[in-house]
Structures are given as C-alpha cells and as structure tokens.
Amino acid sequence: MCKSERTVCEGGQVYDPRNGKTYSGTITMAGKDRLELRGYIMVSLIGRTST
C-alpha cells in the first residue's frame, strides 16, 4: 500500500526470476528520477536494496 505522499509503497511482492522465489517488497522514491526497491523475507531488516 502506498502512503498518501506517494514516496513509499509497502506491502508488495518482488519476484526474482534468477531463483524463482517471491519476496515481500517496498519501493521508495529516492529522488526525482530514482527508485529504491527493497526485497526481504519475513522482516525488512533482513533483505537487499537495489536502485
């Protein structure tokens, strides 16, 4: 679900085609033309962020 200011969207899923697994995910606006995608298992403390 995206927050009203639309800078963070949480509660989504990310599919990794390399290993065939689906992870929970969050997308954050990191600038005017940049997104950060964070995929994680169970808790967002254990995961990986990509831009």
PQR file with spaces between the fields and no chain letter, atoms N, CA, C, O and H, PARSE charges and radii, in Angstrom:
ATOM       1  N    MET     1       0.837   -1.169    0.000 -0.4000 1.5000
ATOM       2  CA   MET     1       0.000    0.000    0.000 -0.0000 2.0000
ATOM       3  C    MET     1       0.885    1.236    0.000  0.5500 1.7000
ATOM       4  O    MET     1       1.855    1.307    0.755 -0.5500 1.4000
ATOM       5  N    CYS     2       0.561    2.194   -0.831 -0.4000 1.5000
ATOM       6  CA   CYS     2       1.336    3.441   -0.909 -0.0000 2.0000
ATOM       7  C    CYS     2       0.814    4.441    0.109  0.5500 1.7000
ATOM       8  O    CYS     2      -0.394    4.566    0.309 -0.5500 1.4000
ATOM       9  H    CYS     2      -0.226    2.136   -1.444  0.4000 1.0000
ATOM      10  N    LYS     3       1.726    5.147    0.746 -0.4000 1.5000
ATOM      11  CA   LYS     3       1.337    6.218    1.658 -0.0000 2.0000
ATOM      12  C    LYS     3       0.844    7.397    0.834  0.5500 1.7000
ATOM      13  O    LYS     3       1.151    7.493   -0.354 -0.5500 1.4000
ATOM      14  H    LYS     3       2.708    5.045    0.584  0.4000 1.0000
ATOM      15  N    SER     4       0.092    8.282    1.442 -0.4000 1.5000
ATOM      16  CA   SER     4      -0.557    9.364    0.711 -0.0000 2.0000
ATOM      17  C    SER     4       0.418   10.282   -0.016  0.5500 1.7000
ATOM      18  O    SER     4       0.090   10.787   -1.090 -0.5500 1.4000
ATOM      19  H    SER     4      -0.157    8.204    2.408  0.4000 1.0000
ATOM      20  N    GLU     5       1.604   10.513    0.537 -0.4000 1.5000
ATOM      21  CA   GLU     5       2.570   11.378   -0.151 -0.0000 2.0000
ATOM      22  C    GLU     5       3.261   10.652   -1.300  0.5500 1.7000
ATOM      23  O    GLU     5       4.041   11.258   -2.034 -0.5500 1.4000
ATOM      24  H    GLU     5       1.871   10.103    1.409  0.4000 1.0000
ATOM      25  N    ARG     6       2.980    9.351   -1.464 -0.4000 1.5000
ATOM      26  CA   ARG     6       3.465    8.534   -2.573 -0.0000 2.0000
ATOM      27  C    ARG     6       4.986    8.471   -2.671  0.5500 1.7000
ATOM      28  O    ARG     6       5.538    8.353   -3.765 -0.5500 1.4000
ATOM      29  H    ARG     6       2.346    8.858   -0.868  0.4000 1.0000
ATOM      30  N    THR     7       5.659    8.548   -1.531 -0.4000 1.5000
ATOM      31  CA   THR     7       7.111    8.379   -1.549 -0.0000 2.0000
ATOM      32  C    THR     7       7.513    6.969   -1.156  0.5500 1.7000
ATOM      33  O    THR     7       8.625    6.537   -1.458 -0.5500 1.4000
ATOM      34  H    THR     7       5.210    8.644   -0.642  0.4000 1.0000
ATOM      35  N    VAL     8       6.607    6.232   -0.472 -0.4000 1.5000
ATOM      36  CA   VAL     8       6.878    4.859   -0.058 -0.0000 2.0000
ATOM      37  C    VAL     8       5.669    3.992   -0.365  0.5500 1.7000
ATOM      38  O    VAL     8       4.541    4.341   -0.017 -0.5500 1.4000
ATOM      39  H    VAL     8       5.703    6.583   -0.226  0.4000 1.0000
ATOM      40  N    CYS     9       5.905    2.865   -1.014 -0.4000 1.5000
ATOM      41  CA   CYS     9       4.857    1.870   -1.253 -0.0000 2.0000
ATOM      42  C    CYS     9       5.289    0.582   -0.568  0.5500 1.7000
ATOM      43  O    CYS     9       6.355    0.041   -0.861 -0.5500 1.4000
ATOM      44  H    CYS     9       6.821    2.581   -1.297  0.4000 1.0000
ATOM      45  N    GLU    10       4.457    0.095    0.344 -0.4000 1.5000
ATOM      46  CA   GLU    10       4.787   -1.094    1.126 -0.0000 2.0000
ATOM      47  C    GLU    10       3.744   -2.177    0.892  0.5500 1.7000
ATOM      48  O    GLU    10       2.645   -1.905    0.408 -0.5500 1.4000
ATOM      49  H    GLU    10       3.591    0.535    0.582  0.4000 1.0000
ATOM      50  N    GLY    11       4.097   -3.391    1.237 -0.4000 1.5000
ATOM      51  CA   GLY    11       3.137   -4.478    1.185 -0.0000 2.0000
ATOM      52  C    GLY    11       3.059   -5.182   -0.154  0.5500 1.7000
ATOM      53  O    GLY    11       2.131   -5.955   -0.391 -0.5500 1.4000
ATOM      54  H    GLY    11       4.989   -3.612    1.630  0.4000 1.0000
ATOM      55  N    GLY    12       4.010   -4.929   -1.030 -0.4000 1.5000
ATOM      56  CA   GLY    12       4.026   -5.571   -2.337 -0.0000 2.0000
ATOM      57  C    GLY    12       4.875   -6.827   -2.347  0.5500 1.7000
ATOM      58  O    GLY    12       5.403   -7.251   -1.319 -0.5500 1.4000
ATOM      59  H    GLY    12       4.764   -4.301   -0.838  0.4000 1.0000
ATOM      60  N    GLN    13       4.996   -7.409   -3.516 -0.4000 1.5000
ATOM      61  CA   GLN    13       5.825   -8.588   -3.685 -0.0000 2.0000
ATOM      62  C    GLN    13       6.794   -8.377   -4.835  0.5500 1.7000
ATOM      63  O    GLN    13       6.489   -7.688   -5.808 -0.5500 1.4000
ATOM      64  H    GLN    13       4.567   -7.065   -4.352  0.4000 1.0000
ATOM      65  N    VAL    14       7.976   -8.986   -4.703 -0.4000 1.5000
ATOM      66  CA   VAL    14       9.025   -8.905   -5.718 -0.0000 2.0000
ATOM      67  C    VAL    14       9.374  -10.325   -6.137  0.5500 1.7000
ATOM      68  O    VAL    14       9.627  -11.185   -5.294 -0.5500 1.4000
ATOM      69  H    VAL    14       8.224   -9.545   -3.912  0.4000 1.0000
ATOM      70  N    TYR    15       9.385  -10.567   -7.446 -0.4000 1.5000
ATOM      71  CA   TYR    15       9.735  -11.886   -7.966 -0.0000 2.0000
ATOM      72  C    TYR    15      11.147  -11.843   -8.523  0.5500 1.7000
ATOM      73  O    TYR    15      11.474  -10.966   -9.323 -0.5500 1.4000
ATOM      74  H    TYR    15       9.179   -9.868   -8.131  0.4000 1.0000
ATOM      75  N    ASP    16      11.988  -12.788   -8.106 -0.4000 1.5000
ATOM      76  CA   ASP    16      13.360  -12.895   -8.601 -0.0000 2.0000
ATOM      77  C    ASP    16      13.402  -14.038   -9.615  0.5500 1.7000
ATOM      78  O    ASP    16      13.349  -15.204   -9.226 -0.5500 1.4000
ATOM      79  H    ASP    16      11.722  -13.501   -7.456  0.4000 1.0000
ATOM      80  N    PRO    17      13.496  -13.724  -10.902 -0.5600 1.5000
ATOM      81  CA   PRO    17      13.483  -14.773  -11.923  0.2800 2.0000
ATOM      82  C    PRO    17      14.730  -15.660  -11.906  0.5500 1.7000
ATOM      83  O    PRO    17      14.711  -16.766  -12.445 -0.5500 1.4000
ATOM      84  N    ARG    18      15.814  -15.178  -11.288 -0.4000 1.5000
ATOM      85  CA   ARG    18      17.038  -15.989  -11.226 -0.0000 2.0000
ATOM      86  C    ARG    18      16.875  -17.221  -10.348  0.5500 1.7000
ATOM      87  O    ARG    18      17.401  -18.289  -10.661 -0.5500 1.4000
ATOM      88  H    ARG    18      15.830  -14.279  -10.850  0.4000 1.0000
ATOM      89  N    ASN    19      16.139  -17.068   -9.237 -0.4000 1.5000
ATOM      90  CA   ASN    19      15.980  -18.223   -8.344 -0.0000 2.0000
ATOM      91  C    ASN    19      14.530  -18.690   -8.233  0.5500 1.7000
ATOM      92  O    ASN    19      14.254  -19.681   -7.556 -0.5500 1.4000
ATOM      93  H    ASN    19      15.712  -16.200   -8.982  0.4000 1.0000
ATOM      94  N    GLY    20      13.600  -17.992   -8.888 -0.4000 1.5000
ATOM      95  CA   GLY    20      12.199  -18.397   -8.902 -0.0000 2.0000
ATOM      96  C    GLY    20      11.450  -18.139   -7.610  0.5500 1.7000
ATOM      97  O    GLY    20      10.370  -18.693   -7.406 -0.5500 1.4000
ATOM      98  H    GLY    20      13.824  -17.187   -9.438  0.4000 1.0000
ATOM      99  N    LYS    21      12.001  -17.309   -6.729 -0.4000 1.5000
ATOM     100  CA   LYS    21      11.360  -17.037   -5.443 -0.0000 2.0000
ATOM     101  C    LYS    21      10.674  -15.681   -5.449  0.5500 1.7000
ATOM     102  O    LYS    21      11.060  -14.771   -6.182 -0.5500 1.4000
ATOM     103  H    LYS    21      12.878  -16.859   -6.895  0.4000 1.0000
ATOM     104  N    THR    22       9.641  -15.567   -4.611 -0.4000 1.5000
ATOM     105  CA   THR    22       8.917  -14.320   -4.433 -0.0000 2.0000
ATOM     106  C    THR    22       9.166  -13.813   -3.021  0.5500 1.7000
ATOM     107  O    THR    22       9.107  -14.569   -2.052 -0.5500 1.4000
ATOM     108  H    THR    22       9.327  -16.306   -4.016  0.4000 1.0000
ATOM     109  N    TYR    23       9.451  -12.498   -2.924 -0.4000 1.5000
ATOM     110  CA   TYR    23       9.778  -11.874   -1.648 -0.0000 2.0000
ATOM     111  C    TYR    23       8.805  -10.736   -1.376  0.5500 1.7000
ATOM     112  O    TYR    23       8.166  -10.228   -2.297 -0.5500 1.4000
ATOM     113  H    TYR    23       9.499  -11.884   -3.712  0.4000 1.0000
ATOM     114  N    SER    24       8.691  -10.336   -0.120 -0.4000 1.5000
ATOM     115  CA   SER    24       7.962   -9.120    0.222 -0.0000 2.0000
ATOM     116  C    SER    24       8.793   -7.946   -0.263  0.5500 1.7000
ATOM     117  O    SER    24      10.010   -8.065   -0.406 -0.5500 1.4000
ATOM     118  H    SER    24       9.210  -10.749    0.628  0.4000 1.0000
ATOM     119  N    GLY    25       8.144   -6.800   -0.521 -0.4000 1.5000
ATOM     120  CA   GLY    25       8.920   -5.689   -1.045 -0.0000 2.0000
ATOM     121  C    GLY    25       8.373   -4.323   -0.702  0.5500 1.7000
ATOM     122  O    GLY    25       7.191   -4.165   -0.396 -0.5500 1.4000
ATOM     123  H    GLY    25       7.155   -6.703   -0.405  0.4000 1.0000
ATOM     124  N    THR    26       9.248   -3.344   -0.758 -0.4000 1.5000
ATOM     125  CA   THR    26       8.935   -1.941   -0.533 -0.0000 2.0000
ATOM     126  C    THR    26       9.641   -1.121   -1.612  0.5500 1.7000
ATOM     127  O    THR    26      10.799   -1.378   -1.942 -0.5500 1.4000
ATOM     128  H    THR    26      10.208   -3.473   -1.007  0.4000 1.0000
ATOM     129  N    ILE    27       8.933   -0.132   -2.157 -0.4000 1.5000
ATOM     130  CA   ILE    27       9.529    0.786   -3.137 -0.0000 2.0000
ATOM     131  C    ILE    27       9.525    2.180   -2.520  0.5500 1.7000
ATOM     132  O    ILE    27       8.510    2.624   -1.982 -0.5500 1.4000
ATOM     133  H    ILE    27       7.992    0.077   -1.889  0.4000 1.0000
ATOM     134  N    THR    28      10.657    2.866   -2.600 -0.4000 1.5000
ATOM     135  CA   THR    28      10.801    4.216   -2.056 -0.0000 2.0000
ATOM     136  C    THR    28      11.311    5.149   -3.141  0.5500 1.7000
ATOM     137  O    THR    28      12.231    4.797   -3.879 -0.5500 1.4000
ATOM     138  H    THR    28      11.481    2.506   -3.037  0.4000 1.0000
ATOM     139  N    MET    29      10.722    6.339   -3.247 -0.4000 1.5000
ATOM     140  CA   MET    29      11.241    7.363   -4.148 -0.0000 2.0000
ATOM     141  C    MET    29      12.508    7.915   -3.515  0.5500 1.7000
ATOM     142  O    MET    29      12.465    8.515   -2.441 -0.5500 1.4000
ATOM     143  H    MET    29       9.974    6.625   -2.647  0.4000 1.0000
ATOM     144  N    ALA    30      13.641    7.709   -4.188 -0.4000 1.5000
ATOM     145  CA   ALA    30      14.926    8.142   -3.644 -0.0000 2.0000
ATOM     146  C    ALA    30      15.418    9.412   -4.326  0.5500 1.7000
ATOM     147  O    ALA    30      16.543    9.850   -4.084 -0.5500 1.4000
ATOM     148  H    ALA    30      13.676    7.221   -5.060  0.4000 1.0000
ATOM     149  N    GLY    31      14.614    9.988   -5.149 -0.4000 1.5000
ATOM     150  CA   GLY    31      14.970   11.202   -5.880 -0.0000 2.0000
ATOM     151  C    GLY    31      13.961   11.426   -6.986  0.5500 1.7000
ATOM     152  O    GLY    31      13.017   10.652   -7.149 -0.5500 1.4000
ATOM     153  H    GLY    31      13.700    9.632   -5.346  0.4000 1.0000
ATOM     154  N    LYS    32      14.164   12.481   -7.737 -0.4000 1.5000
ATOM     155  CA   LYS    32      13.220   12.837   -8.804 -0.0000 2.0000
ATOM     156  C    LYS    32      13.081   11.726   -9.842  0.5500 1.7000
ATOM     157  O    LYS    32      11.984   11.479  -10.343 -0.5500 1.4000
ATOM     158  H    LYS    32      14.930   13.110   -7.605  0.4000 1.0000
ATOM     159  N    ASP    33      14.181   11.059  -10.166 -0.4000 1.5000
ATOM     160  CA   ASP    33      14.148   10.026  -11.206 -0.0000 2.0000
ATOM     161  C    ASP    33      14.804    8.727  -10.736  0.5500 1.7000
ATOM     162  O    ASP    33      15.432    8.020  -11.524 -0.5500 1.4000
ATOM     163  H    ASP    33      15.073   11.260   -9.759  0.4000 1.0000
ATOM     164  N    ARG    34      14.650    8.417   -9.433 -0.4000 1.5000
ATOM     165  CA   ARG    34      15.301    7.223   -8.882 -0.0000 2.0000
ATOM     166  C    ARG    34      14.388    6.512   -7.880  0.5500 1.7000
ATOM     167  O    ARG    34      13.796    7.148   -7.007 -0.5500 1.4000
ATOM     168  H    ARG    34      14.139    8.991   -8.793  0.4000 1.0000
ATOM     169  N    LEU    35      14.281    5.199   -8.014 -0.4000 1.5000
ATOM     170  CA   LEU    35      13.526    4.375   -7.079 -0.0000 2.0000
ATOM     171  C    LEU    35      14.471    3.416   -6.370  0.5500 1.7000
ATOM     172  O    LEU    35      15.458    2.961   -6.948 -0.5500 1.4000
ATOM     173  H    LEU    35      14.762    4.683   -8.723  0.4000 1.0000
ATOM     174  N    GLU    36      14.165    3.116   -5.123 -0.4000 1.5000
ATOM     175  CA   GLU    36      14.876    2.072   -4.400 -0.0000 2.0000
ATOM     176  C    GLU    36      13.883    0.956   -4.120  0.5500 1.7000
ATOM     177  O    GLU    36      12.800    1.196   -3.587 -0.5500 1.4000
ATOM     178  H    GLU    36      13.364    3.485   -4.653  0.4000 1.0000
ATOM     179  N    LEU    37      14.250   -0.245   -4.477 -0.4000 1.5000
ATOM     180  CA   LEU    37      13.419   -1.419   -4.266 -0.0000 2.0000
ATOM     181  C    LEU    37      14.081   -2.283   -3.210  0.5500 1.7000
ATOM     182  O    LEU    37      15.250   -2.645   -3.344 -0.5500 1.4000
ATOM     183  H    LEU    37      15.130   -0.440   -4.910  0.4000 1.0000
ATOM     184  N    ARG    38      13.344   -2.616   -2.163 -0.4000 1.5000
ATOM     185  CA   ARG    38      13.881   -3.470   -1.097 -0.0000 2.0000
ATOM     186  C    ARG    38      13.060   -4.746   -1.051  0.5500 1.7000
ATOM     187  O    ARG    38      11.851   -4.715   -0.821 -0.5500 1.4000
ATOM     188  H    ARG    38      12.394   -2.322   -2.054  0.4000 1.0000
ATOM     189  N    GLY    39      13.726   -5.860   -1.271 -0.4000 1.5000
ATOM     190  CA   GLY    39      13.084   -7.159   -1.164 -0.0000 2.0000
ATOM     191  C    GLY    39      13.568   -7.860    0.088  0.5500 1.7000
ATOM     192  O    GLY    39      14.746   -7.770    0.434 -0.5500 1.4000
ATOM     193  H    GLY    39      14.708   -5.885   -1.458  0.4000 1.0000
ATOM     194  N    TYR    40      12.670   -8.559    0.775 -0.4000 1.5000
ATOM     195  CA   TYR    40      13.044   -9.209    2.021 -0.0000 2.0000
ATOM     196  C    TYR    40      12.157  -10.417    2.306  0.5500 1.7000
ATOM     197  O    TYR    40      11.083  -10.576    1.726 -0.5500 1.4000
ATOM     198  H    TYR    40      11.713   -8.631    0.494  0.4000 1.0000
ATOM     199  N    ILE    41      12.635  -11.255    3.208 -0.4000 1.5000
ATOM     200  CA   ILE    41      11.885  -12.412    3.676 -0.0000 2.0000
ATOM     201  C    ILE    41      11.462  -12.131    5.115  0.5500 1.7000
ATOM     202  O    ILE    41      12.307  -11.857    5.967 -0.5500 1.4000
ATOM     203  H    ILE    41      13.508  -11.126    3.679  0.4000 1.0000
ATOM     204  N    MET    42      10.192  -12.194    5.385 -0.4000 1.5000
ATOM     205  CA   MET    42       9.609  -12.039    6.721 -0.0000 2.0000
ATOM     206  C    MET    42       9.782  -10.625    7.291  0.5500 1.7000
ATOM     207  O    MET    42       8.780   -9.938    7.490 -0.5500 1.4000
ATOM     208  H    MET    42       9.505  -12.415    4.693  0.4000 1.0000
ATOM     209  N    VAL    43      10.991  -10.170    7.559 -0.4000 1.5000
ATOM     210  CA   VAL    43      11.245   -8.879    8.199 -0.0000 2.0000
ATOM     211  C    VAL    43      12.147   -8.041    7.307  0.5500 1.7000
ATOM     212  O    VAL    43      13.102   -8.560    6.730 -0.5500 1.4000
ATOM     213  H    VAL    43      11.805  -10.728    7.398  0.4000 1.0000
ATOM     214  N    SER    44      11.855   -6.751    7.187 -0.4000 1.5000
ATOM     215  CA   SER    44      12.644   -5.918    6.277 -0.0000 2.0000
ATOM     216  C    SER    44      14.068   -5.692    6.757  0.5500 1.7000
ATOM     217  O    SER    44      14.888   -5.180    5.995 -0.5500 1.4000
ATOM     218  H    SER    44      11.079   -6.329    7.655  0.4000 1.0000
ATOM     219  N    LEU    45      14.394   -6.057    8.000 -0.4000 1.5000
ATOM     220  CA   LEU    45      15.769   -5.926    8.487 -0.0000 2.0000
ATOM     221  C    LEU    45      16.715   -6.873    7.781  0.5500 1.7000
ATOM     222  O    LEU    45      17.913   -6.607    7.683 -0.5500 1.4000
ATOM     223  H    LEU    45      13.728   -6.473    8.619  0.4000 1.0000
ATOM     224  N    ILE    46      16.173   -7.995    7.283 -0.4000 1.5000
ATOM     225  CA   ILE    46      16.987   -8.992    6.583 -0.0000 2.0000
ATOM     226  C    ILE    46      16.555   -8.968    5.122  0.5500 1.7000
ATOM     227  O    ILE    46      15.536   -9.558    4.763 -0.5500 1.4000
ATOM     228  H    ILE    46      15.200   -8.212    7.363  0.4000 1.0000
ATOM     229  N    GLY    47      17.319   -8.296    4.291 -0.4000 1.5000
ATOM     230  CA   GLY    47      16.942   -8.180    2.894 -0.0000 2.0000
ATOM     231  C    GLY    47      18.005   -7.497    2.077  0.5500 1.7000
ATOM     232  O    GLY    47      19.150   -7.353    2.503 -0.5500 1.4000
ATOM     233  H    GLY    47      18.147   -7.816    4.583  0.4000 1.0000
ATOM     234  N    ARG    48      17.602   -7.073    0.878 -0.4000 1.5000
ATOM     235  CA   ARG    48      18.541   -6.443   -0.045 -0.0000 2.0000
ATOM     236  C    ARG    48      17.848   -5.264   -0.708  0.5500 1.7000
ATOM     237  O    ARG    48      16.668   -5.349   -1.051 -0.5500 1.4000
ATOM     238  H    ARG    48      16.671   -7.190    0.532  0.4000 1.0000
ATOM     239  N    THR    49      18.570   -4.165   -0.892 -0.4000 1.5000
ATOM     240  CA   THR    49      18.041   -2.974   -1.559 -0.0000 2.0000
ATOM     241  C    THR    49      18.742   -2.796   -2.890  0.5500 1.7000
ATOM     242  O    THR    49      19.963   -2.928   -2.981 -0.5500 1.4000
ATOM     243  H    THR    49      19.529   -4.096   -0.613  0.4000 1.0000
ATOM     244  N    SER    50      17.962   -2.493   -3.928 -0.4000 1.5000
ATOM     245  CA   SER    50      18.503   -2.220   -5.263 -0.0000 2.0000
ATOM     246  C    SER    50      17.946   -0.905   -5.765  0.5500 1.7000
ATOM     247  O    SER    50      16.836   -0.516   -5.402 -0.5500 1.4000
ATOM     248  H    SER    50      16.971   -2.386   -3.853  0.4000 1.0000
ATOM     249  N    THR    51      18.720   -0.210   -6.609 -0.4000 1.5000
ATOM     250  CA   THR    51      18.242    1.030   -7.208 -0.0000 2.0000
ATOM     251  C    THR    51      18.134    0.872   -8.696  0.5500 1.7000
ATOM     252  O    THR    51      17.746    1.811   -9.390 -0.5500 1.4000
ATOM     253  H    THR    51      19.621   -0.527   -6.904  0.4000 1.0000
